[in-house]
């Protein structure tokens, strides 16, 4: 065997055992791939509800399992994700699951610049694209406000609160214009400096159990309304 041929075979063997890197799976399509296959199609009488989001959605399952237990609620939150990542995986993690309703909570990580600088137009465009994809497939949409945030513990000094307020105004106006159900978490959780109330968070951005307890009846009422319209 020639030296060159040996190097080529070795390279192929190494590549075959290497797991996809973040750069290769930027939207993290692999995250729920197995779970989505195992889930299969909903039963004829089942009305699935998919929660699409970031760590605030993901943490809901970790910190408040009783909210999802025994209900047709599917958590598809991935920590750190921005709206372009969610938009790419929207078909795999929402549309292909054939839910009756999708609950979209997104935007705070875009404001934090997790995947690079994002304007409010860019964030709103991505969220609106998710809404349009859902509606094109007969999925009712519940659009949620971004939670209050005075500062980011992982990127301090960015002054996110004015951007959160401005984005929420856009989302609510879009929801009103398009007859979407809008869940206003912000007003129920904001403090006097336009941040998240101390008693509802452990780091100023993510809800604690008390925070999720505030969110739960708001989204439950929205889900009931969406299913009545379905």
Secondary structure, 3 states (H helix, E strand, C coil): CCHHHHHHHHHHHHHHHCCCCCCCCCCCCCCCHHHHHHHCCCCCCCCCEEEEECHHHHHHHHHCHHHHCCCCEEEEECCCCCHHHHHHHHHHHCHHHCCCEEEEECCHHHHCCCCCCCCHHHHHHHHHHHHHHHHHCCCEEEEECCCCCCCCCCCCCCCCHHHHHHHHHHHHHHHHHCCCEEECHHHHHECCCCCECHHHECCCCCECHHHHHHHHHHHHHHHHHHHHHC
